[in-house]
Amino acid sequence: MQDSTTTFKIHSGLSVRFRQVAFALSASRYLQKSRYPLFKVREAFSAYRIGRALKLHKLVQFNEGFFTTPILPHYPSAAFDHMVASGGLNLRAAGTPLKSQISMIILGITRKCSLHCLHCYERFNLGSEDIVPIGRWKEVLREIQEVSAGVVVFSGGEPMQRYEGLLELLGSGNKDKSEFHLHSSGQGVTSKRARELRRAGLTAVAIGLDDVDAGRHDALRGFQGSHAQAVQALRDFHNAGIFTYTNMCLTKEIISKGDLWAYFDLVKDLKVGLIEMLEPRPCGGYSSADNSVLLTAEEQKKTTDFFVRGNTRWKYRHYPLIYYVAYTESPEQMGCMMGGLSHMTIDSGGNVNPCVFLPVTFGSIMEEDFRSIYRRMREAIPRPIHKECPSISLAQILEARAREHPGWPVPYDAIRHEWDALRKNDPG
């Protein structure tokens, strides 16, 4: 049964402007320097302009909270306030002391998964036994929150396959410092578990739903019935009072068939608040693939048209917000924000990597504390990269180094020369 308190609404047009004015008025409390030392009025206005440039013209209301992207805590919340205090609104200042906060960090808390997704970025880490104990994950979570992270995502593998550990981690996390999300295929989700996760402190969940066509989705995911599981999981979480969005890996088929709009209709009917749209990258399951898995310029153009029209046209004002990661982090926009500038990951083997699509490890949480590894990563990635996605430009050298070293992920020291070349003469 649906939680009777659940309010769900997509705001656009004047409704968004009204709420932005209300936020600006309420934000006067952030002028208290003792509590919000890194809040800058100029940077807050810059964040607003960035949102407009990124076509993020909608607000998604879920109960009393408003969601703008999958990488920022909802407003109002203690986690949002903590983000502001840590400089999380100073988006253009990423890499400087004005933004000490990690926007989103993904923790691969288990290696276990029953699916066989062709595009899985954790392909080479998956296994039947977990490497990192839950006790160590709890320690690392405390270290991460000391650094400051707006959104902490539990992923895998399939995190529902380590369900008791997931509940334990949620219970240990400080909800005043971070908002907690879950990335799941939907497998192992039940209405009872969804309610338990909400009580444990889960705010939002992203379900991997790649297609409107069940056959194509199941083929990509390597598991018959995975589409039905994903759809039901979205219903279960929404009914439990948890904000839902989808992780969608774009494929050539859904674009060429013109089915992006049918997908839009499907997720609207499922009361999904947001679509996180991801382009395929040459890593994980696609690491040995040729560039044919990558979207062509024409396919990117069609996707961008869908993204812009879906977010800005009056006709689609009640449809979910679309967050197109490749557009957001293109050289013309924010640039690559890996390595904690915005996002980063710790994979299911305990390796601290700059991005889920870039299997380059700066160290293992089984050998060092997180803060030391993070400091090393930040020294190597001092600011956004305004070039081609590094997962593409470094793909061939990573393949070669993975053959020379003990597999994936590749140690940072093994590609230091190429990394320095990547950063040299960066227009950003």
Phi, psi and omega in degrees: 000139182290142176298122186293345182271355187290124172245129182224124182204139174263122179259138177212171176059226183297330178298321177293314181301317179302315182287331175292322176295317179299320178296316181300320179292319181287340184286357179301333179294338179288353178283354176287101187297331181293328181263329184231067188296336184258006177285129179231124181302316181299319180290327177295318176294325177296320178298321177297315180295324177298315178302319178294318180295330180272009176065027179270073190266009182236156169239138179251118178265128175228114190056235182265003184256155179239128181252135181246327178208168176280357186248006177236144176298154178287158180244139354275146176194158177298324179294323177296315179299319179295322177300315179299316180298332182265009177085018184294340177274351182275063190298320181287349181262012180305129182098357177245169179297347180286342177230089180271354190266139171277125181293311182213133175233132182257127180248117178276087192281354177210151176267352187278139176193139180266349179275167179226062186294131180298328187260011186298122179283348178260014187313316187274357178259342188296145180189178184271347180236138179277148183264317185265117178295154178300324178302320179289322177300322179295319177297316181295322178300319177297319179295319179298316182289336173291323175291320179105120177221124183292314180233125174252123183251128173265125183223204181201226007047191175256107186298338178291345176279356172234052194298314181296321176294323177299313178299321180295318179295316177300319181294331183274342185285145178276108184287345177280344182255329184218153170261142186249128179240165177231135172249120186217157172280345185101346181288132180090359180276136172227165178297324179295315179294322179300317179293322178296320180294322177298314180297330180283348176117011178285128181265320187214157178220137173252124178257135178287103178231105191265345188204156172279335180273117184298321181296314179294318179299312182296324178294319179293323183273350177066030182207117179294126180095001182292330178295314179297322178297318181297314181298315181293323179297319177300319178294315183298315181291318178299315181293337178276356179088028177248132179296132182243143170217172180242144167263117185240114173274115182295140175235159178298327184294313183293329178286312184293328180280352182071025187267006176299323181289325176293323175298318178303315179297318182299309185289331174299314180296333179274003180061036173283136183273336190203144173248120172265108187263121185242139174271148176297146180228152183282067179215170179056235180297337179261009187295329180262001181283154174282178185291003180293341178283340181283149179288141176282169178301322180292321178293322176295323179296315179297320179293318179296322178298315177300313181299312183292312181295319181296329181269341190240338184281140180302326181303328185252025185296336180259011180265162181301154171289139178254127177247104186262102189298317182296328176288314181301318185258023176289159179303330183282342182251245185281338190079173181291123185250032182288177171072021179095352173301321169227305186231163175192179183211153165241117188282177187289352173265358180092008181275135180269110185243152183289336184200150178298335181266002181232090184283071177238118185263136176259003178149170182243137178289350175277352183238333183221166173283153184300318186298323178294318179293317181298320178300318179296318179296317182294328177294326180279338181231076186284340183203166179300151179257121181258063178219185174305147180311124182302332179295335177272311185292333181259004188303312184294318181291326177293320177301316181295316182291327179296328178285329182278330183253184184283046174087208185261151350285162182277133178297141179305319182299335182285344180232022185304319181297313180293326178296315179297322178294325178298320183279338183295135178059026176294125182296344178286000000 
